[in-house]
């Protein structure tokens, strides 16, 4: 989903059918073309992964139906990541209205609750039709999902969470991300299911192809490329 679509759809809940995961293809695909299926950044972006690790960043928005559809396949791919790859997510802030959800993700990250609650946030927005667009609505959702409301609110409003949100916004700007979901590879490349698949293929095929491409770009970084 690109920025124009965000303007049209922000705040609206979307129902997205579950997609089969299948087995991730690992064979190289020589058809990937730089500038078409992925971008090499003209100026490398700093990474936060530990020394010796290759950083992969997923840029997403909880309100994006394409991010919701991508999540199961992404999670399956993450289970097989090599030990030298460090993965993290960044919730984008394309519009001021995204800020509450940015803080929601950063709060879950600080509290160590991403693995437990990431899919539940997506389900709340896209299946249950909840409007998680204000601090009060988000705190109420957190309490319904087993978190202490007072503690959650304290972390949500903390300086640490505000800093994480600002850092994430700056990183998305440095990568020049204009749509989600998207993947940044070690500050050198970025791609997305839409780019990797192209306009003429089904969304699920774009999801498969972007992860094959991500594996290839990780390998390229591993070799110094």
Secondary structure in CASP SS format (residue, H / E / C, confidence):
PFRMAT SS
TARGET T0000
AUTHOR 0000-0000-0000
METHOD secondary structure of the structure
MODEL  1
X C 1.00
X E 1.00
X H 1.00
X H 1.00
X H 1.00
X H 1.00
X H 1.00
X H 1.00
X H 1.00
X C 1.00
X C 1.00
X C 1.00
X C 1.00
X C 1.00
X C 1.00
X C 1.00
X C 1.00
X C 1.00
X C 1.00
X C 1.00
X C 1.00
X C 1.00
X C 1.00
X C 1.00
X C 1.00
X C 1.00
X C 1.00
X C 1.00
X C 1.00
X C 1.00
X C 1.00
X C 1.00
X C 1.00
X E 1.00
X C 1.00
X C 1.00
X C 1.00
X E 1.00
X E 1.00
X E 1.00
X C 1.00
X C 1.00
X C 1.00
X C 1.00
X C 1.00
X C 1.00
X C 1.00
X C 1.00
X C 1.00
X C 1.00
X C 1.00
X C 1.00
X C 1.00
X E 1.00
X E 1.00
X E 1.00
X E 1.00
X E 1.00
X E 1.00
X E 1.00
X C 1.00
X C 1.00
X C 1.00
X C 1.00
X H 1.00
X H 1.00
X H 1.00
X H 1.00
X H 1.00
X H 1.00
X H 1.00
X H 1.00
X H 1.00
X H 1.00
X H 1.00
X H 1.00
X H 1.00
X H 1.00
X C 1.00
X C 1.00
X C 1.00
X C 1.00
X C 1.00
X C 1.00
X E 1.00
X E 1.00
X E 1.00
X E 1.00
X E 1.00
X E 1.00
X E 1.00
X C 1.00
X C 1.00
X C 1.00
X C 1.00
X H 1.00
X H 1.00
X H 1.00
X H 1.00
X H 1.00
X H 1.00
X H 1.00
X H 1.00
X H 1.00
X H 1.00
X H 1.00
X H 1.00
X H 1.00
X H 1.00
X H 1.00
X C 1.00
X C 1.00
X C 1.00
X H 1.00
X H 1.00
X H 1.00
X H 1.00
X H 1.00
X H 1.00
X H 1.00
X H 1.00
X H 1.00
X H 1.00
X H 1.00
X H 1.00
X H 1.00
X C 1.00
X C 1.00
X C 1.00
X C 1.00
X C 1.00
X C 1.00
X C 1.00
X C 1.00
X H 1.00
X H 1.00
X H 1.00
X H 1.00
X H 1.00
X H 1.00
X H 1.00
X H 1.00
X H 1.00
X H 1.00
X C 1.00
X C 1.00
X C 1.00
X C 1.00
X H 1.00
X H 1.00
X H 1.00
X H 1.00
X H 1.00
X H 1.00
X H 1.00
X H 1.00
X C 1.00
X C 1.00
X H 1.00
X H 1.00
X H 1.00
X H 1.00
X H 1.00
X H 1.00
X H 1.00
X H 1.00
X H 1.00
X H 1.00
X H 1.00
X H 1.00
X H 1.00
X H 1.00
X H 1.00
X H 1.00
X H 1.00
X C 1.00
X C 1.00
X C 1.00
X E 1.00
X C 1.00
X C 1.00
X E 1.00
X E 1.00
X E 1.00
X E 1.00
X C 1.00
X C 1.00
X C 1.00
X E 1.00
X E 1.00
X E 1.00
X C 1.00
X H 1.00
X H 1.00
X H 1.00
X H 1.00
X H 1.00
X C 1.00
X C 1.00
X C 1.00
X C 1.00
X C 1.00
X H 1.00
X H 1.00
X H 1.00
X H 1.00
X H 1.00
X H 1.00
X H 1.00
X H 1.00
X H 1.00
X H 1.00
X H 1.00
X H 1.00
X H 1.00
X H 1.00
X H 1.00
X H 1.00
X H 1.00
X H 1.00
X H 1.00
X H 1.00
X C 1.00
X C 1.00
X C 1.00
END
